[in-house]
Structures are given as C-alpha cells and as structure tokens.
Amino acid sequence: MKATLALLAVAGLTACSHPLEIEGQGDIVSSTGSNDCALEDQPCANLVAGNYLVTYTAVPREGWKFVAWERCNQQFPTCTFNVPASVVNQAWGKATPSLKAVFEPITLATPNILVIMLDDFGYNDLAINNGNPDIHTPHMDQLAQEGVRFTRHYAAHVCSPARAAFLTGIHPSRLGYVPNGRGLSPQVETLPDRLQSAGYTTWHVGKWHVGDLDRMAWPDYQGFDHWFGFLNQWRLAGVHVNGELQLATPRYEDPWLEGSGVSGQHYTGHLENILTDHAIDVLTDLNREDAPWFVNLWYYAPHGPISPAAEFAANYPDTDDGRYRALVNQLDHNVGRVLSHLDSLGITDHTTVVVVSDNGGTKGRLDNDDNNAPYYGFKSHLFEGSLRTPLIIRWPDASLEGLVYPDTISITDLYPTLLESIGVAPPASIDGVSHYPSVQQQAPAPQRTLFWEKGNSIFGILSQDGLWRYYQTAPLWGVEIDPLMFDLALDPTGSTPVSPLPAAQRALMEDSYATWYRDVHLVQTTLTPDGNGGGSLTGTDFLRTPGFGPYTFGIGIAGDYFGQVAAQSGAWDISRSGNTVTATFGDLILSGDVDGTASCHSVVVTGKFNREVSASSDPDAITLALYIDGLEVQSGQVQGTLQVNDLTDETVIGDPGVTGNGTIYPPLVLNQTLDSSTNWTVESFSQDVCDAAG
C-alpha cells in the first residue's frame, strides 16, 4: 500500500508497523512481504519465529532526490526490518521512534554522467541490434529504447587504445597506444580533468588498463578524485612472490582489487557483482553532494576467461556457448542494477548514461554464432566486426528517446559530444568531433576518414564517406602484401574483398594514411633555447621520455659540433667526441663515426623499450639502433629497463654552459620505430632531421 506523507508520522498503524516520517517531497511505499501480525500479542514469539519482514522504499517526487534514512542502518532507498515495532516498544518500554526518509530538491544545473564500458562485447551481443533471440540483454535493450542507439560506432581492435581514446578524445596512435601505452602524459587534459574544472566530482570504478607501470599513469593522476578496481586484468589473481605482486592469469572469482585509500586485497565473490556493489555505494554517496558527478564504470565482462557466477550459469547449458551467454546475461543484470539504483535515487532524469564496448567480440567464444554478426572480423583484427561495437547514450532529454543514429562515429568523438551536451567546450587540440548537434538533428553528421594501427606495419582505414574499408597486413618474409579493400556499399558486412583493387580509391586512402601517420607519430614538444645554441625540450612527457614502447629520437648537428648532443636526467645521453657519436641508454651503448664534411649530420636512435605488461609478455628489454646520416652504424639489445627518475624532467639539448662548440639543430621525437620499410622510413626521417635545421 502506498502512503503519501508530509513531515508527520502515519497514524493508525498496527503494533507491527513502524511509524514513518518524511522530510521534503517524496513518498514511502511499504511492502509487507512475509509480515505476520498474528502474534502481536506475543511479540517475543514473533521475533523468535522469524516470520516478520517489512520493507520500506523511499520514492522521490519529480525534481527531488532521496538523500538518506534517519534511524535506519541502511542508506539505500530501501530499509528492511525483521523485528516488529511491538518488540522494540516492549524492549524500550516506550514508543518506537519514527523511521524518517529525507529528500532534497535537485539543484544541479548540469546533468551527472555515468559511463559504462564493456570489455570485448560484440555488436551481436546486444540483442536489440540484430533481434538476437539467443542472447539476453533486456536492461541494455531497454536503455537503447530510452536513448540513442548508434549503429556505426567504431572503437579499437583491443582494450587499451579504445580506453585512452575515450578519456582524451585523441587518437590512440598519437598517445602511443599501438596497442600498449605507458600512460597519458600530464599535458593531456582528460575528460575527467575537464569535468573537474566544470565542478564535477569524478570516480573511476573497475578495469583501468590505460597504464600502470608508472605511478603517474594511475586514475588519480588522470583526473579522477577517487578510484576502485584493478589497473589491469593480470593483477586480478593477486599472486604475490616475496611480497611483490606478480602478473598472472586473470580471474573473476575473489579478485584482488585496490583503489584510492584502499590497499590491495582479495574480495570475496564474483568480480562483476563486486564492482556493481561498489558503484551503487559510490552513487549513493555522490547523491548526497550538491555537485554533479562523473562515474566511469568499466566492467571486465565478457572478457575471458569466461566464468559467470553460478546463479547465472545455472540458467544456460554447460558449454562454451552457454557460459558465454550466461556471462553476458550477468553483465546485463548488473547494468540493470545500476540503472535501477539511479531510478530509486530519483536522478535518472538528471543523468546522462553511456554504454559502450571497447572492441569487437572474440567470436571463438561461441559454438554456433558470431558475436560480431553480421560483420566480419573479431577482436585484435582491423576488420568491420573487429572495430564496430555497441554504443548507447541516454540523455535526460525526451526528444532524444528511441532514436537510431546510422552515421559513423568514433570513440574519440564521445569526449567532445558529452562535453557539448552539458555546455562545456572541449579542448581545441583533440582529434574527436562532437556529434551532439547531429544527434539533435540540427546539423549534418561530421564525417572524416578513420584510421587504426596494429603495431608498426599493420593498419586499417575507413573512408570519409564510410563506404570503403582498407586493410594492410605486415610484410611476409620481407615481401610487401597487397592490401584488402572492401566496398561496404555492396557488402556492408565487410566480408568479401573486392578484386581487382580500385586504383584511384586505393591511392586516395594510402595518401591520406601517409599524411596522417606523420602527424600522429610526431611527438609534440617545445624547445626553449638556452642562448648557447642548445636548449630545454619539454612536453608530452610519457612519449618524449624514452623507456616504454616504440621510440625514435633524431637530431641534426653541424660538422663542427662536438660535446653533449642530448641527455635526460642521467638516464640517457648522446654525445660526439672527435668523429665518434655515442648513444648511451642505460646499459646499452651504441657508437659510430661521422663520415664526411656535410653541413648537417643526422643522428637517429630508433627502437623499442619492451616492458612486461602482461603475464604472457616478453621480458623487459631495450632494443635500439643508431643511424648516422641515414645509415645504420650499430644496433644492440640488453635485458632490463631504462631507469628514469622523473618522466617530467626536461630533455637537455646541447651542452649547457658551453659555447662555441658548433651548431645543433631542433630535434624530432617519434612514438614509433623506424626502418627502411616503415611508412616514414629512417632514411627520409634522417633527411627531415637536417631539413629541420632550416
């Protein structure tokens, strides 16, 4: 029975019921459940019998939110008692105090933002996309019907690049995620950074996988006030050797989790349920504040190993297919719990909700179906089904309810789209563009060519009009392989490449990639001259400073230059003594001679700093080559890492305090390894280094 109350207790209650009181505007709904008042005259017997249960639910009215119960240990909108009021009366010898529900008006000028990211969730895993009868996602399907469903959303081929792109609005290749990245440089203004500046409280819950080896890559350095979860899935097992956390096979059961103010520890239960419980607690706490909030809830499901909780597995066959569907259903159930909690807090109409997947599904998880259907490809590849993933956005705007958005949109576009929808300007330097005006049908969809990279020589392109997909694989035994091209107008699934290749379209797409490649892989730095011919190089610290992933440093020196060429915080240096140039990076020392009397000699160090980022990664190693005037003079490899005390330390160009030792020219830094076969060859880069001399 529903009772409407206003600042006074309800009269005429039985001895079993609790007196109720309301502060603000809202209602209390009571559910008697197994409430049995037959033993009112024997309250102690009622208590012992345990046959009493009553639940009160606080329901805010429009424009109000539930804040808290007074005189109830539970702070959710529901408060449950299994002790009748009559028992309390008898024990106290006085009347039971009122149970009070407190409501407050919603005063937010801007909406809250909840982003739910799914892991390896394919296009066909969202039942509404294809009317898939074999997958059960009723809560996400309902969300799609209440918001905007984007049917041509493109993310990345694996986890990290998509997550970095979402947080920054910047292409992952520009950030060094090809696919693994060190982290987001302090100079990058993330979405939570921008929202903090707009007055939002920011929380991250769940998987991170945007960098963990360097402390500055963790969520609390990337714009989040608080965080709880796991930095990457190989930490979930919580295996420790001699007190050190070891990377091990991931697991869902009893995961090892940590966070701001929370030491790492095992939590009992299933990972997805634990994350949901924590997110609900966070939402409850944030609801008491006057500030809008941004909650980034990144689940791990349905990423492998496929291990649903028993209560969900029991509803499906004990097969690979059945377990996968059970995990997807469990994921949907938890999304539904979070959405239901927004309803119960009365803030659904003041919250923008995003559900998005980071990459295509793994396909092999299913016995008889493809979780990226009807699109060809799966996770870790660069085909249509590898990259095209579910995206739903429900804005608190009735005019945007039940829409289907058919135009192409990239995961980099979510940053500016969300910001524009709340009236906050995005940074001018990002790659993403806002689709909010086109969602509102006030402007055409902003279309542009999209690019993806996998390592150093595999890449994919989607043409600006969205009609052509291009895929270039790596050379085989040093022999270039012709690309695959797909006419998506004829075959929207991207299953069958065309033959012969359309020469004009091929040339257009390859030229666009070559231009884009040089743009995104050139690390943005600033050289501040020191008055002695050298200077201080700063900016994009996580890429400018070597020690993780692909790296290239190039600089031009005059024929009469001698001394230190470049150095950084004792970690590495390049110098010239006589005709010999020496590059020292930790324990790896490379050297070669300058030959000839050219006005500018190019010095290039290129290679990779491999880091053990997963349980299956190769060991830490430094592999570099030294080129002088476009010719390789020495290469080498050492095991271990480059020790850098502070990633933000400047790169010193030239020899400070020394004058008259010749001319040195502005350096170029790339977040890519070069050789004779890369799109930007080491020979052409060497020439560009000297061309930079003017």
C-alpha positions in Angstrom: 0.0 0.0 0.0 1.4 3.4 -1.0 1.1 6.3 1.6 1.7 9.9 0.8 3.3 11.7 3.8 4.4 15.2 4.7 6.5 15.9 7.7 4.3 13.9 10.1 4.0 10.3 11.3 1.4 8.0 9.9 -1.4 7.4 12.3 -3.4 4.2 12.8 -0.6 1.8 12.3 -0.7 -1.7 13.8 1.8 -2.6 16.5 3.9 -4.4 14.0 4.4 -1.4 11.7 6.9 1.3 12.2 5.9 5.0 12.5 7.0 6.9 9.4 8.1 10.4 8.7 9.1 12.3 5.6 11.3 15.4 5.2 11.0 17.0 1.8 8.8 15.8 -1.0 8.6 12.1 -1.6 6.6 9.0 -0.7 7.2 5.8 1.3 6.0 2.6 -0.2 5.7 -0.4 2.2 6.0 -4.0 1.1 4.7 -6.3 3.8 6.4 -9.4 2.3 6.1 -12.1 5.0 4.8 -9.6 7.5 2.7 -11.6 10.0 1.0 -9.6 12.7 -0.9 -12.7 14.1 1.5 -12.7 17.0 1.0 -9.1 18.0 0.1 -10.1 21.5 3.2 -12.3 21.7 6.0 -10.1 20.3 8.8 -12.2 21.6 7.3 -15.3 20.0 7.1 -13.3 16.7 10.7 -12.4 17.0 11.8 -15.9 17.7 9.7 -17.4 14.9 11.4 -15.1 12.4 8.3 -14.7 10.4 8.3 -10.9 10.2 9.7 -8.9 7.3 8.7 -5.5 6.1 10.5 -3.3 3.5 10.0 0.5 3.2 11.1 2.2 -0.1 11.7 5.9 -0.3 10.3 7.2 -3.6 11.3 10.8 -4.5 8.9 13.1 -6.4 9.8 14.8 -9.6 12.6 17.3 -9.0 13.6 15.8 -5.7 16.2 13.1 -4.8 16.4 10.7 -1.9 19.3 11.5 0.4 19.1 9.2 3.5 17.1 7.4 6.1 17.2 8.5 9.7 17.1 5.7 12.2 17.8 3.0 9.7 21.2 1.4 9.3 20.7 1.0 5.5 21.4 4.1 3.3 19.8 2.7 0.1 16.3 3.9 -0.8 15.0 0.6 0.8 15.0 -0.1 4.5 14.1 -3.5 5.8 13.1 -4.6 9.3 12.7 -8.2 10.6 11.8 -7.0 14.1 8.2 -5.7 14.6 7.7 -2.3 16.2 5.9 -4.0 19.1 9.1 -5.9 20.0 11.0 -2.6 20.1 8.3 -1.0 22.1 8.4 -3.8 24.7 12.2 -3.7 24.9 12.4 0.0 25.3 9.3 0.5 27.3 8.4 3.4 25.1 7.1 4.1 21.6 9.3 3.2 18.6 10.9 6.4 17.1 9.8 7.3 13.6 11.6 6.0 10.5 12.4 9.1 8.6 13.1 9.5 4.8 14.9 12.6 3.9 14.5 14.1 0.4 16.2 17.2 -1.1 15.5 19.2 -4.2 17.7 18.5 -7.2 19.6 21.7 -7.8 22.1 20.6 -10.5 22.4 22.9 -13.4 24.2 20.2 -15.4 23.5 16.5 -15.5 25.5 13.8 -14.0 27.4 11.5 -16.4 27.6 7.7 -16.0 29.8 5.8 -18.5 29.6 2.0 -18.5 32.3 0.4 -20.6 32.0 -3.2 -21.6 35.0 -5.4 -22.4 35.0 -7.5 -25.7 31.3 -7.0 -26.1 30.4 -7.6 -29.7 27.8 -5.9 -31.9 25.7 -9.1 -31.8 26.0 -9.4 -28.1 23.5 -6.5 -27.7 20.2 -8.4 -28.5 18.4 -5.3 -29.9 21.0 -4.8 -32.6 20.0 -7.8 -34.6 17.0 -9.0 -32.7 19.2 -11.8 -31.5 16.9 -14.3 -29.7 19.8 -16.3 -28.2 21.4 -13.5 -26.2 19.6 -11.9 -23.2 20.3 -8.2 -22.6 16.9 -6.8 -21.6 18.2 -3.9 -19.5 20.6 -2.6 -22.1 17.9 -3.1 -24.8 15.5 -1.0 -22.7 18.2 1.6 -22.3 18.6 1.7 -26.1 14.9 2.3 -26.5 15.0 5.1 -24.0 18.0 6.8 -25.6 20.1 6.9 -28.8 21.4 3.7 -30.3 24.5 4.3 -32.6 24.7 1.5 -35.2 28.0 2.6 -36.8 30.2 3.3 -33.7 33.9 2.4 -34.2 36.2 1.8 -31.3 39.6 -0.1 -31.4 40.8 -3.6 -32.0 41.9 -4.2 -28.4 41.3 -2.7 -24.9 43.9 0.0 -24.2 43.7 2.1 -27.3 39.9 2.4 -27.0 40.1 3.5 -23.4 42.8 6.0 -24.0 40.9 7.4 -26.9 37.7 7.7 -24.9 39.4 9.5 -22.0 41.2 12.0 -24.2 39.4 12.5 -27.5 42.8 11.9 -29.0 43.7 9.2 -31.5 45.5 6.3 -29.6 48.4 6.3 -32.1 49.1 9.9 -31.1 49.2 8.9 -27.5 51.5 5.9 -28.2 48.9 3.2 -27.7 49.8 0.8 -30.6 48.4 -1.1 -28.7 50.0 -0.8 -25.3 50.8 2.6 -23.8 52.8 3.9 -20.9 50.0 6.2 -19.8 48.6 9.6 -20.5 51.1 12.5 -20.3 50.4 15.2 -17.7 49.9 17.7 -20.6 46.9 15.8 -21.8 43.6 17.1 -20.5 41.4 14.1 -19.9 37.6 14.0 -19.9 37.6 13.8 -16.0 40.1 16.7 -15.9 37.7 18.8 -17.9 34.7 17.8 -15.9 36.6 18.5 -12.6 37.2 22.1 -13.9 33.4 22.3 -14.6 32.7 21.4 -10.9 32.1 17.6 -11.2 33.2 15.0 -8.7 34.9 12.2 -10.6 35.1 8.5 -9.8 36.5 5.5 -11.7 35.3 2.0 -10.8 36.6 -1.2 -12.4 39.2 -2.0 -15.1 41.7 0.6 -16.0 44.3 -0.7 -18.5 45.5 2.7 -19.6 48.9 2.4 -17.9 50.1 1.0 -14.5 53.9 0.7 -14.5 54.4 4.4 -13.8 52.5 5.8 -10.8 51.6 8.9 -12.7 49.6 6.7 -15.1 47.0 5.7 -12.5 43.5 7.0 -12.4 44.1 9.5 -9.6 46.7 11.3 -11.8 44.4 11.3 -14.8 41.5 13.4 -13.4 39.7 11.1 -11.0 39.1 12.2 -7.5 38.7 8.6 -6.4 39.0 5.1 -7.9 38.5 1.5 -7.1 39.2 -1.6 -9.2 42.2 -3.1 -11.0 44.9 -1.5 -13.1 45.0 -4.4 -15.5 43.5 -7.9 -15.6 46.8 -9.7 -14.8 46.6 -8.3 -11.3 43.2 -9.8 -10.6 44.6 -13.1 -9.3 46.6 -11.2 -6.6 49.6 -13.6 -6.8 52.5 -12.3 -4.7 56.0 -13.6 -4.6 58.3 -12.3 -1.8 55.7 -9.6 -1.2 55.7 -8.4 -4.8 52.5 -8.6 -6.9 53.0 -10.9 -9.9 51.2 -10.8 -13.3 49.1 -13.9 -13.6 46.2 -15.4 -15.5 43.1 -13.2 -14.8 40.1 -14.5 -12.9 36.6 -13.3 -11.9 36.4 -15.2 -8.6 37.6 -13.5 -5.4 39.5 -10.8 -7.3 42.4 -8.7 -5.9 41.3 -5.1 -6.1 42.7 -1.8 -4.9 41.9 1.9 -5.1 42.5 5.4 -3.7 42.7 5.0 0.1 42.2 1.2 -0.3 45.1 -1.2 0.0 45.1 -4.1 -2.4 43.3 -7.1 -1.1 41.1 -10.1 -2.2 37.4 -9.5 -2.2 35.0 -12.4 -1.8 32.6 -13.0 -4.7 32.3 -12.5 -8.4 34.2 -9.5 -9.9 31.3 -8.1 -11.8 29.0 -8.2 -8.8 31.6 -6.6 -6.5 32.2 -3.8 -9.0 28.4 -3.2 -9.2 28.0 -3.2 -5.4 30.8 -0.6 -5.1 29.4 1.5 -7.9 26.0 1.6 -6.2 27.6 2.6 -2.9 29.5 5.4 -4.8 26.3 6.6 -6.4 24.5 6.7 -3.1 27.3 8.8 -1.6 27.6 11.1 -4.5 23.8 11.7 -4.4 24.2 13.5 -1.1 26.5 16.1 -2.6 25.4 19.3 -4.3 27.9 18.9 -7.1 27.3 16.9 -10.4 29.3 13.8 -10.7 31.0 11.7 -13.4 31.3 8.0 -12.7 33.4 5.8 -15.0 32.2 2.2 -14.5 34.4 -0.1 -16.6 33.4 -3.8 -16.4 35.6 -6.7 -17.3 32.9 -8.9 -18.8 32.6 -10.6 -21.1 36.4 -10.8 -21.5 37.9 -14.2 -21.0 38.3 -16.4 -19.0 34.5 -16.9 -19.4 33.4 -17.6 -15.9 29.9 -16.5 -15.0 28.6 -16.6 -11.4 26.9 -19.8 -10.5 23.4 -18.3 -10.3 23.6 -17.2 -13.9 25.5 -20.3 -15.2 22.6 -22.4 -13.9 20.3 -20.9 -16.5 22.4 -21.9 -19.5 23.9 -25.1 -20.9 27.3 -26.0 -19.5 29.1 -25.4 -22.8 31.4 -22.6 -24.1 28.4 -21.1 -25.8 26.2 -21.4 -22.7 28.8 -20.0 -20.3 29.4 -17.0 -22.6 25.7 -16.2 -22.8 25.4 -16.6 -19.0 28.2 -14.1 -18.5 26.6 -11.6 -20.9 23.3 -12.0 -19.1 25.1 -11.4 -15.8 26.7 -8.3 -17.2 23.3 -7.0 -18.4 21.8 -7.8 -15.0 24.4 -5.7 -13.2 23.9 -2.8 -15.7 20.3 -3.1 -14.8 21.0 -2.9 -11.1 23.0 0.3 -11.6 20.2 1.9 -13.8 17.6 0.8 -11.2 19.6 2.5 -8.5 19.5 5.8 -10.4 15.7 5.4 -10.5 15.5 4.7 -6.8 17.6 7.8 -6.1 15.3 9.9 -8.2 18.2 11.1 -10.5 17.5 9.2 -13.8 16.2 12.4 -15.3 19.3 14.2 -14.3 21.9 11.7 -15.5 23.4 11.0 -18.9 24.1 7.3 -19.3 26.6 5.9 -21.8 27.1 2.2 -22.6 29.9 1.4 -24.9 32.2 -1.5 -25.8 36.0 -1.1 -26.3 36.4 -3.5 -29.2 34.7 -6.3 -31.1 33.9 -9.7 -29.6 36.3 -12.6 -29.6 34.0 -14.7 -31.8 35.6 -18.0 -30.8 33.7 -18.0 -27.5 30.5 -19.1 -29.2 29.7 -22.6 -30.6 27.2 -21.7 -33.3 27.2 -17.9 -33.6 29.4 -14.9 -34.2 29.1 -12.2 -31.5 30.0 -9.6 -34.1 27.4 -10.6 -36.7 26.6 -9.7 -39.3 30.0 -8.0 -39.6 33.2 -9.8 -40.5 36.2 -10.0 -38.1 36.8 -10.2 -34.4 38.9 -8.8 -31.6 42.6 -7.9 -32.3 42.0 -7.6 -36.1 41.1 -4.5 -38.1 38.0 -5.6 -40.0 34.5 -4.3 -39.7 33.4 -6.6 -36.9 36.6 -6.1 -35.0 36.0 -2.4 -34.6 32.2 -1.8 -34.9 30.8 -2.0 -31.3 27.6 -1.2 -29.4 27.1 2.4 -28.2 24.0 3.7 -26.4 23.6 7.2 -24.9 20.6 8.1 -22.9 20.4 11.8 -22.4 17.9 13.4 -20.0 16.1 14.8 -23.0 12.8 13.3 -24.0 13.3 14.5 -27.6 16.3 12.1 -27.9 14.3 9.0 -26.8 14.2 5.9 -29.0 16.5 7.2 -31.8 18.8 5.2 -34.1 21.9 7.1 -35.3 23.2 5.5 -38.5 26.2 7.7 -39.2 29.8 6.8 -38.4 31.1 7.9 -35.0 34.4 7.2 -33.4 35.1 6.5 -29.8 37.3 9.7 -29.8 34.1 11.6 -30.5 32.5 10.8 -27.2 34.7 13.2 -25.3 33.5 16.3 -27.2 30.0 15.0 -27.7 29.4 14.6 -24.0 31.0 17.9 -23.2 28.9 19.8 -25.7 25.8 18.2 -24.4 26.4 19.8 -21.0 27.6 23.1 -22.3 31.3 22.7 -21.7 33.7 23.4 -24.5 36.2 20.6 -25.4 39.9 21.4 -25.9 40.7 22.6 -29.3 43.7 20.2 -29.7 41.8 16.9 -29.7 41.1 14.7 -32.7 37.4 13.9 -31.8 34.5 16.0 -33.0 31.1 16.5 -31.4 28.1 14.7 -32.8 25.7 16.3 -30.4 24.2 18.8 -32.9 23.7 16.0 -35.5 22.1 13.8 -32.8 19.7 16.7 -32.2 19.1 16.8 -36.0 20.4 20.3 -36.1 23.4 19.7 -38.3 24.8 17.0 -40.7 26.9 14.3 -39.1 30.6 15.3 -39.1 32.3 12.6 -41.2 36.0 12.1 -41.7 38.5 9.4 -42.5 39.2 7.0 -39.6 42.5 5.1 -39.1 43.6 2.2 -36.9 47.1 0.7 -36.4 48.3 -2.6 -35.0 52.0 -2.4 -34.3 54.4 -0.9 -36.8 53.2 -2.0 -40.2 49.5 -3.2 -39.9 46.9 -0.6 -40.4 43.3 -0.1 -41.4 41.3 2.8 -42.9 37.6 3.7 -43.2 37.0 6.3 -45.9 35.4 9.6 -45.1 32.1 8.6 -46.7 32.1 5.3 -44.8 31.9 3.3 -47.9 35.4 1.8 -48.2 37.4 -0.2 -45.8 41.1 -0.7 -46.4 43.3 -3.3 -44.6 47.1 -3.6 -44.9 48.8 -6.5 -43.3 52.5 -6.9 -42.4 55.1 -7.9 -45.0 55.7 -11.6 -45.3 59.4 -12.6 -45.3 60.2 -9.0 -46.3 57.8 -9.0 -49.2 55.0 -6.4 -49.2 51.5 -7.9 -49.3 48.8 -6.2 -51.3 46.1 -4.6 -49.1 42.5 -5.9 -48.9 39.7 -3.4 -49.8 36.0 -3.8 -49.0 33.2 -2.0 -50.7 30.8 -1.5 -47.9 28.1 -0.1 -50.2 27.9 -3.5 -51.9 28.8 -5.6 -48.9 28.0 -3.8 -45.6 29.3 -6.7 -43.6 32.9 -6.2 -44.9 33.2 -9.9 -45.6 34.4 -10.1 -49.2 37.3 -8.0 -50.5 37.0 -6.6 -54.0 39.1 -7.7 -56.9 40.8 -6.1 -58.7 41.7 -3.3 -56.3 40.2 0.1 -57.4 43.4 2.0 -58.2 42.1 5.6 -57.6 40.4 4.8 -54.3 43.5 2.9 -53.1 45.8 5.8 -53.9 43.5 8.2 -52.2 43.4 6.1 -49.0 47.1 5.4 -48.9 48.0 9.0 -49.4 45.6 10.1 -46.6 47.2 7.5 -44.3 50.8 8.6 -45.1 49.9 12.2 -44.2 48.0 11.1 -41.0 50.9 8.8 -40.0 53.4 11.6 -39.9 51.0 13.8 -38.0 50.1 11.4 -35.2 53.6 9.8 -34.6 55.5 13.1 -34.3 55.6 13.8 -30.6 54.6 17.4 -29.8 57.4 19.1 -27.9 58.6 22.6 -27.1 62.3 23.7 -27.4 63.2 26.6 -25.2 66.6 28.0 -26.4 69.3 28.5 -23.7 71.3 31.1 -25.5 74.2 28.8 -26.1 72.9 27.0 -29.2 71.0 24.3 -27.2 68.0 24.4 -25.0 65.4 22.6 -23.0 62.9 20.2 -24.7 59.7 19.7 -22.8 56.1 18.4 -23.4 54.3 15.1 -23.9 56.4 13.6 -21.1 55.3 10.0 -21.4 56.4 9.9 -25.1 59.3 12.4 -25.1 61.0 10.4 -22.3 62.1 7.0 -23.5 61.6 3.8 -21.6 58.3 2.3 -22.9 57.4 1.0 -26.3 58.5 2.3 -29.7 60.8 5.3 -29.7 62.8 7.4 -32.2 65.0 10.4 -31.4 66.5 12.4 -34.3 68.7 15.5 -34.2 71.0 17.4 -36.7 74.4 18.5 -35.7 76.8 20.7 -37.7 80.0 19.2 -39.0 82.0 21.3 -36.4 79.8 20.3 -33.4 81.4 18.4 -30.5 80.3 17.6 -27.0 77.0 16.6 -25.5 74.2 16.4 -28.1 71.2 15.5 -25.9 70.6 14.0 -22.5 67.9 13.4 -19.9 68.2 13.1 -16.1 71.1 10.7 -16.1 69.0 8.1 -17.9 70.4 8.5 -21.4 72.7 10.8 -23.5 74.1 11.2 -27.0 77.5 12.9 -27.5 80.2 13.5 -30.0 83.9 13.2 -29.4 86.1 13.6 -32.4 84.3 11.8 -35.2 82.6 9.3 -32.9 79.0 9.7 -31.9 78.0 7.6 -28.8 74.4 7.0 -27.6 74.0 5.6 -24.1 70.6 4.3 -22.9 71.0 2.6 -19.6 73.3 -0.4 -20.1 73.1 -0.2 -23.9 75.9 1.8 -25.6 75.9 2.3 -29.3 78.5 4.3 -31.3 79.6 5.1 -34.8 81.7 7.6 -36.8 80.6 10.7 -38.7 81.9 10.5 -42.2 82.4 13.4 -44.4 82.1 17.2 -44.0 78.4 17.8 -44.6 77.0 20.9 -43.1 74.5 18.8 -41.1 74.9 15.3 -39.9 71.7 13.5 -38.8 71.9 11.3 -35.7 68.9 9.0 -35.1 68.3 6.4 -32.4 65.3 4.2 -33.0 63.9 1.0 -31.5 61.8 -0.3 -28.7 61.7 -0.4 -24.9 59.8 -3.6 -24.3 58.0 -3.8 -20.9 56.4 -6.8 -19.3 52.8 -5.6 -19.2 51.1 -8.9 -19.1 51.6 -12.5 -17.9 52.5 -13.5 -21.5 54.7 -10.6 -22.4 58.3 -10.9 -23.4 60.8 -9.9 -20.6 61.9 -6.3 -20.2 64.5 -5.4 -22.8 66.0 -2.4 -24.7 66.5 -2.8 -28.4 67.9 0.1 -30.3 69.8 1.0 -33.5 72.0 4.1 -34.1 71.8 5.7 -37.6 74.2 8.4 -38.7 73.4 10.2 -41.9 70.7 7.7 -42.7 73.0 4.6 -42.4 72.8 2.1 -39.5 76.1 2.1 -37.7 75.3 -0.2 -34.8 72.4 -1.9 -33.1 72.0 -3.9 -29.9 69.8 -5.3 -27.2 70.1 -5.5 -23.4 67.8 -7.1 -20.9 66.2 -4.8 -18.4 64.6 -1.3 -18.3 65.7 2.2 -18.7 65.7 3.8 -15.3 64.2 7.3 -15.3 63.8 9.1 -12.1 61.2 11.6 -13.2 59.3 11.3 -16.5 58.7 15.1 -16.5 62.4 16.0 -16.4 63.4 18.1 -19.4 65.5 16.8 -22.3 68.6 18.8 -22.4 69.7 19.7 -26.0 73.3 20.6 -26.4 75.8 21.2 -23.6 74.6 23.8 -21.1 77.0 26.5 -20.2 79.4 25.6 -23.1 79.6 28.0 -26.0 81.5 27.8 -29.3 81.2 24.0 -29.8 79.3 24.2 -33.1 75.7 24.3 -34.2 73.0 21.9 -33.1 69.5 21.8 -34.6 66.0 21.3 -33.2 65.3 17.6 -32.5 62.4 15.4 -33.6 60.8 12.7 -31.4 58.5 10.0 -32.7 56.4 7.4 -30.8 57.2 4.9 -33.5 60.2 2.7 -34.5 61.6 3.4 -38.0 63.4 1.3 -40.5 63.6 1.1 -44.3 60.1 -0.4 -44.7 58.1 1.8 -42.4 55.7 4.4 -43.8 58.1 7.1 -42.6 61.4 5.5 -43.5 64.5 6.0 -41.4 66.2 7.4 -44.5 63.6 10.1 -45.1 63.4 10.9 -41.4 67.1 11.4 -41.3 66.8 13.9 -44.1 63.9 15.6 -42.3 66.0 16.0 -39.2 68.5 18.0 -41.2 65.8 19.9 -43.1 64.5 21.0 -39.6 67.8 22.8 -39.3 66.4 25.3 -41.8 
